[in-house]
Amino acid sequence: MDTATIIATAQQLLFWIVIFGVCFGYGVVRGSRALVGLIMSLYIAFLVFTLFPYQSYIESAQSAITLFVVLLVISIYILGKVIERDEDESAFENFGKKVIFGLLASALIVAYSYHVVPVTEFITPGSFIHTLFEPAENFFWWMVAPLVGLAFFGRE
């Protein structure tokens, strides 16, 4: 594989790479359990956002994204009180779990950006990401994947 191919592939995946970097960084700073809380918070924010009774009053993509982020932050805060924090976990302890949970969280966020929150109005992911996440029938599988990952890798 030549350098041009690697660069082209990286550009195609840039959207997911940036989101993964943020999720992984969150896990390094806060711990692997915080990533589990993030994944679960994404599900809670999705549920509340889709059931929000005043969706018809949301006129812009920025408003929808803001509402979703507010719901996500509230969910993270509440689950942070319930899920134990890894006080004694070093930054790169449980490195593999942090990578897996970061990938799962970022996959969920990218799937939401196609089907729930109109992030793709502002950002144009590459065609590879578009092929994986845009079809409506794939959304269910992207919703299930983090749950399966948590079932296999969730506890020590």
C-alpha positions in Angstrom: 0.0 0.0 0.0 1.5 3.3 -1.0 1.4 6.6 0.8 -1.2 8.1 -1.4 -3.6 5.2 -0.7 -3.0 5.5 3.0 -3.7 9.3 2.9 -6.8 8.8 0.8 -8.1 6.2 3.2 -7.3 8.4 6.3 -9.2 11.3 4.7 -12.2 9.0 4.1 -12.1 7.9 7.7 -11.3 11.3 9.2 -14.7 11.9 10.6 -14.6 8.6 12.5 -10.9 9.0 13.5 -11.6 12.4 15.1 -14.6 11.1 17.0 -12.7 8.0 18.1 -9.8 10.3 19.3 -12.2 12.3 21.4 -13.8 9.2 22.9 -10.5 7.4 23.5 -9.1 10.6 25.1 -12.1 10.8 27.3 -11.4 7.2 28.4 -7.7 7.9 29.0 -8.5 10.8 31.2 -11.6 9.5 33.0 -11.1 5.7 32.8 -12.7 2.7 31.0 -15.8 2.8 33.2 -16.5 6.4 32.1 -16.5 5.1 28.5 -19.1 2.5 29.5 -21.1 5.4 31.0 -20.7 7.4 27.8 -22.0 4.6 25.7 -25.0 4.1 28.0 -25.5 7.9 28.1 -25.7 7.9 24.3 -28.5 5.4 24.4 -30.4 7.4 27.0 -29.9 10.7 25.1 -31.1 8.9 21.9 -34.3 7.7 23.7 -35.1 11.0 25.3 -34.3 13.0 22.1 -36.5 10.8 19.9 -39.4 11.0 22.4 -39.0 14.8 22.8 -42.6 16.0 22.3 -41.6 19.4 20.8 -39.6 18.1 17.9 -41.8 20.0 15.5 -40.6 23.3 17.0 -36.9 22.5 16.4 -36.3 24.5 13.2 -32.5 24.2 12.7 -29.9 21.5 12.8 -27.9 23.5 15.3 -30.9 23.4 17.7 -31.3 19.7 17.3 -27.6 19.1 17.9 -27.7 21.4 20.9 -30.7 19.6 22.4 -29.0 16.2 21.9 -25.7 17.4 23.4 -27.6 18.8 26.5 -29.4 15.5 26.9 -26.1 13.6 26.5 -24.3 15.8 29.1 -27.2 15.4 31.6 -27.1 11.6 31.0 -23.3 11.4 31.5 -23.7 13.4 34.7 -26.4 11.2 36.1 -24.6 7.9 35.1 -21.4 9.3 36.5 -23.0 9.4 39.9 -24.2 5.7 39.5 -21.2 4.1 37.8 -18.1 3.8 40.0 -15.1 5.8 38.8 -11.8 4.1 38.2 -9.9 6.2 40.8 -6.8 4.1 40.8 -6.7 3.4 37.0 -3.7 4.8 35.3 -4.1 6.6 31.9 -3.1 3.5 29.9 -4.3 0.8 32.2 -7.0 -1.3 30.4 -5.7 0.1 27.1 -7.4 -2.5 25.0 -10.8 -1.9 26.6 -10.4 1.8 26.1 -9.7 1.3 22.4 -12.7 -1.1 22.1 -15.1 1.1 24.0 -13.8 4.2 22.1 -14.5 2.5 18.8 -18.0 1.4 20.0 -18.8 4.9 21.2 -17.6 6.5 18.1 -19.5 4.1 15.9 -22.7 5.0 17.9 -22.0 8.7 17.5 -21.4 8.3 13.7 -24.6 6.3 13.3 -26.5 8.9 15.3 -25.1 11.6 13.0 -26.7 9.9 10.0 -30.0 8.9 11.5 -30.9 10.9 14.6 -29.0 14.2 14.9 -28.4 16.1 11.6 -24.6 16.4 12.0 -24.0 15.4 8.4 -25.6 18.7 7.3 -22.3 20.4 8.5 -19.8 17.6 8.0 -19.4 15.4 4.9 -17.9 12.1 5.9 -16.0 10.1 3.3 -17.7 7.7 1.0 -16.5 4.6 3.0 -18.2 5.9 6.1 -21.2 6.9 4.1 -21.5 3.4 2.7 -21.3 1.8 6.2 -23.6 4.2 8.1 -26.1 5.8 5.7 -28.4 2.9 4.8 -31.3 2.8 7.2 -31.1 -1.0 7.6 -27.6 -0.7 9.0 -28.7 1.7 11.8 -30.1 -1.2 13.9 -26.8 -3.1 13.7 -24.8 -0.1 14.7 -27.2 0.3 17.7 -26.7 -3.3 18.6 -22.9 -3.5 18.2 -22.0 -1.4 21.3 -24.3 -3.6 23.4 -22.7 -6.7 22.2 -19.3 -5.2 22.9 -20.3 -4.2 26.4 -21.6 -7.7 27.0 -18.2 -9.3 26.1 -15.8 -6.7 27.4 -17.8 -4.8 30.0 -16.3 -6.3 33.2 -13.0 -7.6 34.3 
